[in-house]
Amino acid sequence: MPADRRSHIMTAPQHTGPVLAGCPVDCLEIAIPRAAFNALARGEGAPFGPPSTVGDVITLYQQKRLGEIRGLGPRLIAQIEAGLARTEPAR
Ligand SMILES: [Zn+2]
């Protein structure tokens, strides 16, 4: 197979293949630094509650609502953004 567009996409340890929007948020754990992932997964203080899927995180990011989660400042949100950029649906 030639160097294809999937070569830099993160794959999930929980299953074969790229991380997809329907994946549980746990599939982002390998792509996001611990502190950012933990705050994201807890979803504390946010009116929408903890995101349950990768798609939920993408939606919150696109709506610029990740900052409503306690503990998520611009630096950690940038780390989450970088992780999302490596998932299939965000490309
Ligand atoms: Zn997954």
PDB file of the backbone (N, CA, C, O) and the ligand in Angstrom, with CONECT records:
HET     ZN  A 101       1
ATOM      1  N   MET A   1       0.858  -1.196   0.000  1.00  0.00           N
ATOM      2  CA  MET A   1       0.000   0.000   0.000  1.00  0.00           C
ATOM      3  C   MET A   1       0.889   1.240   0.000  1.00  0.00           C
ATOM      4  O   MET A   1       1.817   1.324   0.804  1.00  0.00           O
ATOM      5  N   PRO A   2       0.630   2.192  -0.874  1.00  0.00           N
ATOM      6  CA  PRO A   2       1.426   3.431  -0.856  1.00  0.00           C
ATOM      7  C   PRO A   2       1.144   4.240   0.402  1.00  0.00           C
ATOM      8  O   PRO A   2       0.171   3.983   1.111  1.00  0.00           O
ATOM      9  N   ALA A   3       1.986   5.200   0.670  1.00  0.00           N
ATOM     10  CA  ALA A   3       1.743   6.083   1.818  1.00  0.00           C
ATOM     11  C   ALA A   3       0.383   6.738   1.603  1.00  0.00           C
ATOM     12  O   ALA A   3       0.224   7.572   0.712  1.00  0.00           O
ATOM     13  N   ASP A   4      -0.560   6.370   2.392  1.00  0.00           N
ATOM     14  CA  ASP A   4      -1.922   6.853   2.136  1.00  0.00           C
ATOM     15  C   ASP A   4      -2.338   7.841   3.201  1.00  0.00           C
ATOM     16  O   ASP A   4      -1.592   8.114   4.140  1.00  0.00           O
ATOM     17  N   ARG A   5      -3.502   8.359   3.051  1.00  0.00           N
ATOM     18  CA  ARG A   5      -3.947   9.441   3.912  1.00  0.00           C
ATOM     19  C   ARG A   5      -4.206   8.980   5.333  1.00  0.00           C
ATOM     20  O   ARG A   5      -4.330   9.797   6.246  1.00  0.00           O
ATOM     21  N   ARG A   6      -4.287   7.673   5.519  1.00  0.00           N
ATOM     22  CA  ARG A   6      -4.549   7.174   6.865  1.00  0.00           C
ATOM     23  C   ARG A   6      -3.270   7.024   7.685  1.00  0.00           C
ATOM     24  O   ARG A   6      -3.332   6.718   8.876  1.00  0.00           O
ATOM     25  N   SER A   7      -2.141   7.230   7.077  1.00  0.00           N
ATOM     26  CA  SER A   7      -0.891   6.865   7.741  1.00  0.00           C
ATOM     27  C   SER A   7      -0.659   7.624   9.035  1.00  0.00           C
ATOM     28  O   SER A   7       0.032   7.127   9.924  1.00  0.00           O
ATOM     29  N   HIS A   8      -1.216   8.806   9.156  1.00  0.00           N
ATOM     30  CA  HIS A   8      -0.961   9.562  10.382  1.00  0.00           C
ATOM     31  C   HIS A   8      -2.197   9.636  11.278  1.00  0.00           C
ATOM     32  O   HIS A   8      -2.199  10.348  12.282  1.00  0.00           O
ATOM     33  N   ILE A   9      -3.232   8.908  10.914  1.00  0.00           N
ATOM     34  CA  ILE A   9      -4.433   8.919  11.739  1.00  0.00           C
ATOM     35  C   ILE A   9      -4.245   7.964  12.913  1.00  0.00           C
ATOM     36  O   ILE A   9      -3.779   6.835  12.762  1.00  0.00           O
ATOM     37  N   MET A  10      -4.614   8.446  14.052  1.00  0.00           N
ATOM     38  CA  MET A  10      -4.523   7.652  15.270  1.00  0.00           C
ATOM     39  C   MET A  10      -5.397   6.402  15.172  1.00  0.00           C
ATOM     40  O   MET A  10      -6.509   6.444  14.646  1.00  0.00           O
ATOM     41  N   THR A  11      -4.886   5.321  15.675  1.00  0.00           N
ATOM     42  CA  THR A  11      -5.727   4.139  15.793  1.00  0.00           C
ATOM     43  C   THR A  11      -5.989   3.878  17.270  1.00  0.00           C
ATOM     44  O   THR A  11      -5.161   4.181  18.129  1.00  0.00           O
ATOM     45  N   ALA A  12      -7.135   3.322  17.540  1.00  0.00           N
ATOM     46  CA  ALA A  12      -7.538   3.106  18.927  1.00  0.00           C
ATOM     47  C   ALA A  12      -7.057   1.754  19.421  1.00  0.00           C
ATOM     48  O   ALA A  12      -7.098   0.774  18.676  1.00  0.00           O
ATOM     49  N   PRO A  13      -6.609   1.686  20.649  1.00  0.00           N
ATOM     50  CA  PRO A  13      -6.173   0.391  21.202  1.00  0.00           C
ATOM     51  C   PRO A  13      -7.349  -0.541  21.459  1.00  0.00           C
ATOM     52  O   PRO A  13      -7.192  -1.760  21.528  1.00  0.00           O
ATOM     53  N   GLN A  14      -8.539   0.057  21.599  1.00  0.00           N
ATOM     54  CA  GLN A  14      -9.710  -0.743  21.962  1.00  0.00           C
ATOM     55  C   GLN A  14     -10.263  -1.520  20.784  1.00  0.00           C
ATOM     56  O   GLN A  14     -11.002  -2.487  20.967  1.00  0.00           O
ATOM     57  N   HIS A  15      -9.912  -1.107  19.581  1.00  0.00           N
ATOM     58  CA  HIS A  15     -10.442  -1.770  18.405  1.00  0.00           C
ATOM     59  C   HIS A  15      -9.501  -1.516  17.238  1.00  0.00           C
ATOM     60  O   HIS A  15      -8.557  -0.734  17.349  1.00  0.00           O
ATOM     61  N   THR A  16      -9.760  -2.174  16.129  1.00  0.00           N
ATOM     62  CA  THR A  16      -8.921  -1.994  14.953  1.00  0.00           C
ATOM     63  C   THR A  16      -9.402  -0.799  14.150  1.00  0.00           C
ATOM     64  O   THR A  16     -10.604  -0.595  13.983  1.00  0.00           O
ATOM     65  N   GLY A  17      -8.463  -0.013  13.655  1.00  0.00           N
ATOM     66  CA  GLY A  17      -8.818   1.067  12.755  1.00  0.00           C
ATOM     67  C   GLY A  17      -8.849   2.414  13.429  1.00  0.00           C
ATOM     68  O   GLY A  17      -8.591   2.535  14.627  1.00  0.00           O
ATOM     69  N   PRO A  18      -9.170   3.434  12.642  1.00  0.00           N
ATOM     70  CA  PRO A  18      -9.125   4.808  13.149  1.00  0.00           C
ATOM     71  C   PRO A  18     -10.210   5.093  14.176  1.00  0.00           C
ATOM     72  O   PRO A  18     -11.247   4.431  14.216  1.00  0.00           O
ATOM     73  N   VAL A  19      -9.943   6.088  14.997  1.00  0.00           N
ATOM     74  CA  VAL A  19     -10.944   6.565  15.941  1.00  0.00           C
ATOM     75  C   VAL A  19     -12.014   7.332  15.156  1.00  0.00           C
ATOM     76  O   VAL A  19     -11.700   8.203  14.344  1.00  0.00           O
ATOM     77  N   LEU A  20     -13.269   6.994  15.411  1.00  0.00           N
ATOM     78  CA  LEU A  20     -14.387   7.569  14.671  1.00  0.00           C
ATOM     79  C   LEU A  20     -15.300   8.358  15.595  1.00  0.00           C
ATOM     80  O   LEU A  20     -15.192   8.278  16.819  1.00  0.00           O
ATOM     81  N   ALA A  21     -16.196   9.118  14.989  1.00  0.00           N
ATOM     82  CA  ALA A  21     -17.103   9.947  15.780  1.00  0.00           C
ATOM     83  C   ALA A  21     -17.961   9.119  16.727  1.00  0.00           C
ATOM     84  O   ALA A  21     -18.323   9.588  17.806  1.00  0.00           O
ATOM     85  N   GLY A  22     -18.286   7.901  16.333  1.00  0.00           N
ATOM     86  CA  GLY A  22     -19.123   7.065  17.171  1.00  0.00           C
ATOM     87  C   GLY A  22     -18.382   6.382  18.306  1.00  0.00           C
ATOM     88  O   GLY A  22     -18.995   5.713  19.137  1.00  0.00           O
ATOM     89  N   CYS A  23     -17.089   6.543  18.344  1.00  0.00           N
ATOM     90  CA  CYS A  23     -16.285   5.909  19.393  1.00  0.00           C
ATOM     91  C   CYS A  23     -16.587   6.528  20.754  1.00  0.00           C
ATOM     92  O   CYS A  23     -16.911   7.713  20.843  1.00  0.00           O
ATOM     93  N   PRO A  24     -16.482   5.729  21.812  1.00  0.00           N
ATOM     94  CA  PRO A  24     -16.569   6.320  23.154  1.00  0.00           C
ATOM     95  C   PRO A  24     -15.413   7.280  23.380  1.00  0.00           C
ATOM     96  O   PRO A  24     -14.356   7.168  22.759  1.00  0.00           O
ATOM     97  N   VAL A  25     -15.635   8.215  24.271  1.00  0.00           N
ATOM     98  CA  VAL A  25     -14.633   9.243  24.541  1.00  0.00           C
ATOM     99  C   VAL A  25     -13.298   8.607  24.975  1.00  0.00           C
ATOM    100  O   VAL A  25     -12.235   9.202  24.795  1.00  0.00           O
ATOM    101  N   ASP A  26     -13.365   7.420  25.535  1.00  0.00           N
ATOM    102  CA  ASP A  26     -12.144   6.733  25.972  1.00  0.00           C
ATOM    103  C   ASP A  26     -11.151   6.528  24.832  1.00  0.00           C
ATOM    104  O   ASP A  26      -9.946   6.425  25.061  1.00  0.00           O
ATOM    105  N   CYS A  27     -11.664   6.468  23.596  1.00  0.00           N
ATOM    106  CA  CYS A  27     -10.765   6.266  22.461  1.00  0.00           C
ATOM    107  C   CYS A  27      -9.847   7.462  22.234  1.00  0.00           C
ATOM    108  O   CYS A  27      -8.859   7.353  21.508  1.00  0.00           O
ATOM    109  N   LEU A  28     -10.163   8.602  22.848  1.00  0.00           N
ATOM    110  CA  LEU A  28      -9.293   9.778  22.708  1.00  0.00           C
ATOM    111  C   LEU A  28      -8.167   9.775  23.734  1.00  0.00           C
ATOM    112  O   LEU A  28      -7.256  10.601  23.674  1.00  0.00           O
ATOM    113  N   GLU A  29      -8.239   8.857  24.656  1.00  0.00           N
ATOM    114  CA  GLU A  29      -7.292   8.891  25.781  1.00  0.00           C
ATOM    115  C   GLU A  29      -5.844   8.859  25.311  1.00  0.00           C
ATOM    116  O   GLU A  29      -4.979   9.509  25.897  1.00  0.00           O
ATOM    117  N   ILE A  30      -5.584   8.097  24.248  1.00  0.00           N
ATOM    118  CA  ILE A  30      -4.194   7.983  23.785  1.00  0.00           C
ATOM    119  C   ILE A  30      -3.735   9.221  23.020  1.00  0.00           C
ATOM    120  O   ILE A  30      -2.538   9.402  22.797  1.00  0.00           O
ATOM    121  N   ALA A  31      -4.679  10.077  22.616  1.00  0.00           N
ATOM    122  CA  ALA A  31      -4.328  11.200  21.755  1.00  0.00           C
ATOM    123  C   ALA A  31      -4.217  12.518  22.503  1.00  0.00           C
ATOM    124  O   ALA A  31      -3.713  13.505  21.966  1.00  0.00           O
ATOM    125  N   ILE A  32      -4.686  12.532  23.731  1.00  0.00           N
ATOM    126  CA  ILE A  32      -4.770  13.784  24.486  1.00  0.00           C
ATOM    127  C   ILE A  32      -4.013  13.613  25.795  1.00  0.00           C
ATOM    128  O   ILE A  32      -4.149  12.589  26.465  1.00  0.00           O
ATOM    129  N   PRO A  33      -3.209  14.619  26.164  1.00  0.00           N
ATOM    130  CA  PRO A  33      -2.485  14.539  27.439  1.00  0.00           C
ATOM    131  C   PRO A  33      -3.441  14.277  28.616  1.00  0.00           C
ATOM    132  O   PRO A  33      -4.598  14.697  28.602  1.00  0.00           O
ATOM    133  N   ARG A  34      -2.940  13.592  29.601  1.00  0.00           N
ATOM    134  CA  ARG A  34      -3.760  13.096  30.708  1.00  0.00           C
ATOM    135  C   ARG A  34      -4.644  14.153  31.365  1.00  0.00           C
ATOM    136  O   ARG A  34      -5.839  13.934  31.564  1.00  0.00           O
ATOM    137  N   ALA A  35      -4.058  15.289  31.697  1.00  0.00           N
ATOM    138  CA  ALA A  35      -4.825  16.307  32.421  1.00  0.00           C
ATOM    139  C   ALA A  35      -6.004  16.793  31.588  1.00  0.00           C
ATOM    140  O   ALA A  35      -7.109  16.980  32.098  1.00  0.00           O
ATOM    141  N   ALA A  36      -5.751  16.993  30.297  1.00  0.00           N
ATOM    142  CA  ALA A  36      -6.820  17.477  29.418  1.00  0.00           C
ATOM    143  C   ALA A  36      -7.881  16.396  29.244  1.00  0.00           C
ATOM    144  O   ALA A  36      -9.078  16.682  29.276  1.00  0.00           O
ATOM    145  N   PHE A  37      -7.440  15.160  29.062  1.00  0.00           N
ATOM    146  CA  PHE A  37      -8.409  14.075  28.871  1.00  0.00           C
ATOM    147  C   PHE A  37      -9.284  13.905  30.111  1.00  0.00           C
ATOM    148  O   PHE A  37     -10.501  13.757  30.004  1.00  0.00           O
ATOM    149  N   ASN A  38      -8.664  13.928  31.271  1.00  0.00           N
ATOM    150  CA  ASN A  38      -9.434  13.715  32.502  1.00  0.00           C
ATOM    151  C   ASN A  38     -10.493  14.807  32.696  1.00  0.00           C
ATOM    152  O   ASN A  38     -11.640  14.516  33.035  1.00  0.00           O
ATOM    153  N   ALA A  39     -10.104  16.038  32.481  1.00  0.00           N
ATOM    154  CA  ALA A  39     -11.062  17.137  32.630  1.00  0.00           C
ATOM    155  C   ALA A  39     -12.185  16.991  31.613  1.00  0.00           C
ATOM    156  O   ALA A  39     -13.355  17.189  31.940  1.00  0.00           O
ATOM    157  N   LEU A  40     -11.836  16.650  30.403  1.00  0.00           N
ATOM    158  CA  LEU A  40     -12.817  16.476  29.339  1.00  0.00           C
ATOM    159  C   LEU A  40     -13.795  15.352  29.676  1.00  0.00           C
ATOM    160  O   LEU A  40     -15.009  15.515  29.553  1.00  0.00           O
ATOM    161  N   ALA A  41     -13.263  14.229  30.094  1.00  0.00           N
ATOM    162  CA  ALA A  41     -14.100  13.058  30.358  1.00  0.00           C
ATOM    163  C   ALA A  41     -15.031  13.279  31.551  1.00  0.00           C
ATOM    164  O   ALA A  41     -16.129  12.724  31.598  1.00  0.00           O
ATOM    165  N   ARG A  42     -14.584  14.097  32.521  1.00  0.00           N
ATOM    166  CA  ARG A  42     -15.442  14.369  33.681  1.00  0.00           C
ATOM    167  C   ARG A  42     -16.542  15.359  33.345  1.00  0.00           C
ATOM    168  O   ARG A  42     -17.668  15.248  33.831  1.00  0.00           O
ATOM    169  N   GLY A  43     -16.199  16.330  32.503  1.00  0.00           N
ATOM    170  CA  GLY A  43     -17.195  17.312  32.084  1.00  0.00           C
ATOM    171  C   GLY A  43     -17.776  18.104  33.240  1.00  0.00           C
ATOM    172  O   GLY A  43     -18.936  18.513  33.186  1.00  0.00           O
ATOM    173  N   GLU A  44     -17.006  18.323  34.261  1.00  0.00           N
ATOM    174  CA  GLU A  44     -17.528  19.010  35.447  1.00  0.00           C
ATOM    175  C   GLU A  44     -17.882  20.461  35.160  1.00  0.00           C
ATOM    176  O   GLU A  44     -17.176  21.169  34.442  1.00  0.00           O
ATOM    177  N   GLY A  45     -18.972  20.866  35.729  1.00  0.00           N
ATOM    178  CA  GLY A  45     -19.356  22.275  35.661  1.00  0.00           C
ATOM    179  C   GLY A  45     -20.034  22.675  34.366  1.00  0.00           C
ATOM    180  O   GLY A  45     -20.524  23.797  34.243  1.00  0.00           O
ATOM    181  N   ALA A  46     -20.067  21.778  33.405  1.00  0.00           N
ATOM    182  CA  ALA A  46     -20.659  22.130  32.115  1.00  0.00           C
ATOM    183  C   ALA A  46     -22.137  21.764  32.098  1.00  0.00           C
ATOM    184  O   ALA A  46     -22.521  20.712  32.610  1.00  0.00           O
ATOM    185  N   PRO A  47     -22.978  22.631  31.509  1.00  0.00           N
ATOM    186  CA  PRO A  47     -24.416  22.360  31.483  1.00  0.00           C
ATOM    187  C   PRO A  47     -24.775  21.151  30.625  1.00  0.00           C
ATOM    188  O   PRO A  47     -25.858  20.585  30.772  1.00  0.00           O
ATOM    189  N   PHE A  48     -23.876  20.756  29.736  1.00  0.00           N
ATOM    190  CA  PHE A  48     -24.171  19.631  28.841  1.00  0.00           C
ATOM    191  C   PHE A  48     -23.693  18.297  29.390  1.00  0.00           C
ATOM    192  O   PHE A  48     -23.976  17.251  28.806  1.00  0.00           O
ATOM    193  N   GLY A  49     -22.966  18.321  30.515  1.00  0.00           N
ATOM    194  CA  GLY A  49     -22.513  17.066  31.107  1.00  0.00           C
ATOM    195  C   GLY A  49     -21.332  16.482  30.355  1.00  0.00           C
ATOM    196  O   GLY A  49     -20.903  17.032  29.341  1.00  0.00           O
ATOM    197  N   PRO A  50     -20.804  15.365  30.848  1.00  0.00           N
ATOM    198  CA  PRO A  50     -19.632  14.780  30.211  1.00  0.00           C
ATOM    199  C   PRO A  50     -19.958  14.250  28.808  1.00  0.00           C
ATOM    200  O   PRO A  50     -21.001  13.625  28.617  1.00  0.00           O
ATOM    201  N   PRO A  51     -19.088  14.488  27.833  1.00  0.00           N
ATOM    202  CA  PRO A  51     -19.310  13.930  26.506  1.00  0.00           C
ATOM    203  C   PRO A  51     -19.161  12.412  26.549  1.00  0.00           C
ATOM    204  O   PRO A  51     -18.273  11.895  27.227  1.00  0.00           O
ATOM    205  N   SER A  52     -20.018  11.700  25.833  1.00  0.00           N
ATOM    206  CA  SER A  52     -19.936  10.241  25.867  1.00  0.00           C
ATOM    207  C   SER A  52     -19.252   9.662  24.639  1.00  0.00           C
ATOM    208  O   SER A  52     -18.735   8.546  24.683  1.00  0.00           O
ATOM    209  N   THR A  53     -19.245  10.407  23.556  1.00  0.00           N
ATOM    210  CA  THR A  53     -18.579   9.899  22.344  1.00  0.00           C
ATOM    211  C   THR A  53     -17.592  10.931  21.802  1.00  0.00           C
ATOM    212  O   THR A  53     -17.617  12.105  22.169  1.00  0.00           O
ATOM    213  N   VAL A  54     -16.731  10.450  20.922  1.00  0.00           N
ATOM    214  CA  VAL A  54     -15.783  11.342  20.251  1.00  0.00           C
ATOM    215  C   VAL A  54     -16.550  12.411  19.466  1.00  0.00           C
ATOM    216  O   VAL A  54     -16.123  13.563  19.385  1.00  0.00           O
ATOM    217  N   GLY A  55     -17.678  12.013  18.893  1.00  0.00           N
ATOM    218  CA  GLY A  55     -18.499  12.967  18.144  1.00  0.00           C
ATOM    219  C   GLY A  55     -19.016  14.085  19.032  1.00  0.00           C
ATOM    220  O   GLY A  55     -19.097  15.240  18.614  1.00  0.00           O
ATOM    221  N   ASP A  56     -19.364  13.728  20.267  1.00  0.00           N
ATOM    222  CA  ASP A  56     -19.804  14.759  21.212  1.00  0.00           C
ATOM    223  C   ASP A  56     -18.696  15.794  21.434  1.00  0.00           C
ATOM    224  O   ASP A  56     -18.946  16.999  21.470  1.00  0.00           O
ATOM    225  N   VAL A  57     -17.478  15.296  21.581  1.00  0.00           N
ATOM    226  CA  VAL A  57     -16.346  16.199  21.817  1.00  0.00           C
ATOM    227  C   VAL A  57     -16.130  17.100  20.608  1.00  0.00           C
ATOM    228  O   VAL A  57     -15.882  18.298  20.745  1.00  0.00           O
ATOM    229  N   ILE A  58     -16.227  16.510  19.431  1.00  0.00           N
ATOM    230  CA  ILE A  58     -16.049  17.294  18.199  1.00  0.00           C
ATOM    231  C   ILE A  58     -17.110  18.391  18.119  1.00  0.00           C
ATOM    232  O   ILE A  58     -16.812  19.536  17.780  1.00  0.00           O
ATOM    233  N   THR A  59     -18.349  18.025  18.436  1.00  0.00           N
ATOM    234  CA  THR A  59     -19.433  19.018  18.397  1.00  0.00           C
ATOM    235  C   THR A  59     -19.169  20.145  19.390  1.00  0.00           C
ATOM    236  O   THR A  59     -19.315  21.320  19.056  1.00  0.00           O
ATOM    237  N   LEU A  60     -18.783  19.787  20.603  1.00  0.00           N
ATOM    238  CA  LEU A  60     -18.504  20.808  21.618  1.00  0.00           C
ATOM    239  C   LEU A  60     -17.348  21.700  21.187  1.00  0.00           C
ATOM    240  O   LEU A  60     -17.368  22.914  21.393  1.00  0.00           O
ATOM    241  N   TYR A  61     -16.349  21.082  20.592  1.00  0.00           N
ATOM    242  CA  TYR A  61     -15.215  21.864  20.117  1.00  0.00           C
ATOM    243  C   TYR A  61     -15.666  22.838  19.025  1.00  0.00           C
ATOM    244  O   TYR A  61     -15.319  24.019  19.048  1.00  0.00           O
ATOM    245  N   GLN A  62     -16.441  22.324  18.071  1.00  0.00           N
ATOM    246  CA  GLN A  62     -16.893  23.170  16.962  1.00  0.00           C
ATOM    247  C   GLN A  62     -17.783  24.307  17.455  1.00  0.00           C
ATOM    248  O   GLN A  62     -17.789  25.398  16.885  1.00  0.00           O
ATOM    249  N   GLN A  63     -18.532  24.038  18.519  1.00  0.00           N
ATOM    250  CA  GLN A  63     -19.403  25.066  19.091  1.00  0.00           C
ATOM    251  C   GLN A  63     -18.655  25.960  20.083  1.00  0.00           C
ATOM    252  O   GLN A  63     -19.233  26.866  20.684  1.00  0.00           O
ATOM    253  N   LYS A  64     -17.363  25.687  20.239  1.00  0.00           N
ATOM    254  CA  LYS A  64     -16.498  26.434  21.156  1.00  0.00           C
ATOM    255  C   LYS A  64     -17.044  26.397  22.586  1.00  0.00           C
ATOM    256  O   LYS A  64     -17.032  27.402  23.297  1.00  0.00           O
ATOM    257  N   ARG A  65     -17.521  25.215  22.988  1.00  0.00           N
ATOM    258  CA  ARG A  65     -18.097  25.083  24.326  1.00  0.00           C
ATOM    259  C   ARG A  65     -17.214  24.279  25.272  1.00  0.00           C
ATOM    260  O   ARG A  65     -17.577  24.080  26.432  1.00  0.00           O
ATOM    261  N   LEU A  66     -16.067  23.816  24.799  1.00  0.00           N
ATOM    262  CA  LEU A  66     -15.201  23.008  25.671  1.00  0.00           C
ATOM    263  C   LEU A  66     -14.753  23.815  26.890  1.00  0.00           C
ATOM    264  O   LEU A  66     -14.507  23.249  27.956  1.00  0.00           O
ATOM    265  N   GLY A  67     -14.649  25.136  26.732  1.00  0.00           N
ATOM    266  CA  GLY A  67     -14.209  25.988  27.826  1.00  0.00           C
ATOM    267  C   GLY A  67     -15.200  26.062  28.972  1.00  0.00           C
ATOM    268  O   GLY A  67     -14.893  26.584  30.044  1.00  0.00           O
ATOM    269  N   GLU A  68     -16.409  25.526  28.733  1.00  0.00           N
ATOM    270  CA  GLU A  68     -17.402  25.509  29.814  1.00  0.00           C
ATOM    271  C   GLU A  68     -17.141  24.375  30.807  1.00  0.00           C
ATOM    272  O   GLU A  68     -17.720  24.334  31.892  1.00  0.00           O
ATOM    273  N   ILE A  69     -16.259  23.460  30.412  1.00  0.00           N
ATOM    274  CA  ILE A  69     -15.900  22.367  31.318  1.00  0.00           C
ATOM    275  C   ILE A  69     -14.849  22.862  32.300  1.00  0.00           C
ATOM    276  O   ILE A  69     -13.852  23.469  31.909  1.00  0.00           O
ATOM    277  N   ARG A  70     -15.082  22.600  33.554  1.00  0.00           N
ATOM    278  CA  ARG A  70     -14.170  23.049  34.609  1.00  0.00           C
ATOM    279  C   ARG A  70     -12.765  22.489  34.361  1.00  0.00           C
ATOM    280  O   ARG A  70     -12.584  21.297  34.113  1.00  0.00           O
ATOM    281  N   GLY A  71     -11.808  23.363  34.434  1.00  0.00           N
ATOM    282  CA  GLY A  71     -10.420  22.932  34.297  1.00  0.00           C
ATOM    283  C   GLY A  71      -9.884  22.994  32.880  1.00  0.00           C
ATOM    284  O   GLY A  71      -8.685  22.818  32.659  1.00  0.00           O
ATOM    285  N   LEU A  72     -10.755  23.242  31.924  1.00  0.00           N
ATOM    286  CA  LEU A  72     -10.282  23.320  30.531  1.00  0.00           C
ATOM    287  C   LEU A  72     -10.054  24.767  30.125  1.00  0.00           C
ATOM    288  O   LEU A  72     -10.997  25.505  29.842  1.00  0.00           O
ATOM    289  N   GLY A  73      -8.801  25.153  30.100  1.00  0.00           N
ATOM    290  CA  GLY A  73      -8.430  26.476  29.615  1.00  0.00           C
ATOM    291  C   GLY A  73      -7.915  26.369  28.190  1.00  0.00           C
ATOM    292  O   GLY A  73      -7.899  25.290  27.598  1.00  0.00           O
ATOM    293  N   PRO A  74      -7.498  27.495  27.654  1.00  0.00           N
ATOM    294  CA  PRO A  74      -7.052  27.506  26.253  1.00  0.00           C
ATOM    295  C   PRO A  74      -5.935  26.510  25.941  1.00  0.00           C
ATOM    296  O   PRO A  74      -5.905  25.930  24.856  1.00  0.00           O
ATOM    297  N   ARG A  75      -5.032  26.314  26.878  1.00  0.00           N
ATOM    298  CA  ARG A  75      -3.902  25.419  26.601  1.00  0.00           C
ATOM    299  C   ARG A  75      -4.379  23.972  26.455  1.00  0.00           C
ATOM    300  O   ARG A  75      -3.977  23.268  25.528  1.00  0.00           O
ATOM    301  N   LEU A  76      -5.243  23.538  27.382  1.00  0.00           N
ATOM    302  CA  LEU A  76      -5.729  22.156  27.312  1.00  0.00           C
ATOM    303  C   LEU A  76      -6.678  21.971  26.126  1.00  0.00           C
ATOM    304  O   LEU A  76      -6.699  20.915  25.494  1.00  0.00           O
ATOM    305  N   ILE A  77      -7.459  23.009  25.835  1.00  0.00           N
ATOM    306  CA  ILE A  77      -8.349  22.905  24.675  1.00  0.00           C
ATOM    307  C   ILE A  77      -7.523  22.755  23.395  1.00  0.00           C
ATOM    308  O   ILE A  77      -7.909  22.022  22.484  1.00  0.00           O
ATOM    309  N   ALA A  78      -6.396  23.446  23.332  1.00  0.00           N
ATOM    310  CA  ALA A  78      -5.526  23.308  22.160  1.00  0.00           C
ATOM    311  C   ALA A  78      -4.996  21.880  22.051  1.00  0.00           C
ATOM    312  O   ALA A  78      -4.830  21.356  20.950  1.00  0.00           O
ATOM    313  N   GLN A  79      -4.732  21.255  23.199  1.00  0.00           N
ATOM    314  CA  GLN A  79      -4.265  19.866  23.188  1.00  0.00           C
ATOM    315  C   GLN A  79      -5.374  18.933  22.707  1.00  0.00           C
ATOM    316  O   GLN A  79      -5.119  17.979  21.973  1.00  0.00           O
ATOM    317  N   ILE A  80      -6.595  19.214  23.125  1.00  0.00           N
ATOM    318  CA  ILE A  80      -7.742  18.413  22.679  1.00  0.00           C
ATOM    319  C   ILE A  80      -7.946  18.601  21.178  1.00  0.00           C
ATOM    320  O   ILE A  80      -8.216  17.646  20.450  1.00  0.00           O
ATOM    321  N   GLU A  81      -7.812  19.839  20.735  1.00  0.00           N
ATOM    322  CA  GLU A  81      -7.945  20.117  19.305  1.00  0.00           C
ATOM    323  C   GLU A  81      -6.927  19.299  18.505  1.00  0.00           C
ATOM    324  O   GLU A  81      -7.251  18.721  17.468  1.00  0.00           O
ATOM    325  N   ALA A  82      -5.710  19.263  19.004  1.00  0.00           N
ATOM    326  CA  ALA A  82      -4.668  18.506  18.302  1.00  0.00           C
ATOM    327  C   ALA A  82      -5.023  17.022  18.254  1.00  0.00           C
ATOM    328  O   ALA A  82      -4.779  16.347  17.254  1.00  0.00           O
ATOM    329  N   GLY A  83      -5.604  16.523  19.347  1.00  0.00           N
ATOM    330  CA  GLY A  83      -6.010  15.124  19.365  1.00  0.00           C
ATOM    331  C   GLY A  83      -7.158  14.856  18.403  1.00  0.00           C
ATOM    332  O   GLY A  83      -7.173  13.845  17.700  1.00  0.00           O
ATOM    333  N   LEU A  84      -8.106  15.761  18.384  1.00  0.00           N
ATOM    334  CA  LEU A  84      -9.256  15.590  17.473  1.00  0.00           C
ATOM    335  C   LEU A  84      -8.811  15.627  16.017  1.00  0.00           C
ATOM    336  O   LEU A  84      -9.391  14.960  15.160  1.00  0.00           O
ATOM    337  N   ALA A  85      -7.786  16.405  15.754  1.00  0.00           N
ATOM    338  CA  ALA A  85      -7.309  16.525  14.366  1.00  0.00           C
ATOM    339  C   ALA A  85      -6.780  15.196  13.847  1.00  0.00           C
ATOM    340  O   ALA A  85      -6.648  15.004  12.638  1.00  0.00           O
ATOM    341  N   ARG A  86      -6.481  14.286  14.754  1.00  0.00           N
ATOM    342  CA  ARG A  86      -5.939  12.995  14.341  1.00  0.00           C
ATOM    343  C   ARG A  86      -7.026  11.927  14.238  1.00  0.00           C
ATOM    344  O   ARG A  86      -6.736  10.767  13.947  1.00  0.00           O
ATOM    345  N   THR A  87      -8.258  12.313  14.473  1.00  0.00           N
ATOM    346  CA  THR A  87      -9.347  11.343  14.333  1.00  0.00           C
ATOM    347  C   THR A  87      -9.959  11.453  12.948  1.00  0.00           C
ATOM    348  O   THR A  87      -9.907  12.510  12.320  1.00  0.00           O
ATOM    349  N   GLU A  88     -10.518  10.395  12.490  1.00  0.00           N
ATOM    350  CA  GLU A  88     -11.067  10.353  11.132  1.00  0.00           C
ATOM    351  C   GLU A  88     -12.132  11.409  10.866  1.00  0.00           C
ATOM    352  O   GLU A  88     -12.067  12.072   9.831  1.00  0.00           O
ATOM    353  N   PRO A  89     -13.115  11.599  11.754  1.00  0.00           N
ATOM    354  CA  PRO A  89     -14.227  12.477  11.397  1.00  0.00           C
ATOM    355  C   PRO A  89     -13.872  13.949  11.424  1.00  0.00           C
ATOM    356  O   PRO A  89     -14.601  14.769  10.866  1.00  0.00           O
ATOM    357  N   ALA A  90     -12.778  14.297  12.055  1.00  0.00           N
ATOM    358  CA  ALA A  90     -12.459  15.710  12.183  1.00  0.00           C
ATOM    359  C   ALA A  90     -11.674  16.231  10.990  1.00  0.00           C
ATOM    360  O   ALA A  90     -11.387  17.425  10.907  1.00  0.00           O
ATOM    361  N   ARG A  91     -11.328  15.347  10.072  1.00  0.00           N
ATOM    362  CA  ARG A  91     -10.460  15.783   8.961  1.00  0.00           C
ATOM    363  C   ARG A  91     -11.270  16.342   7.805  1.00  0.00           C
ATOM    364  O   ARG A  91     -10.700  16.752   6.794  1.00  0.00           O
TER     365      ARG A  91
HETATM  366 ZN    ZN A 101     -12.853   3.692  19.188  1.00  0.00          ZN2+
END
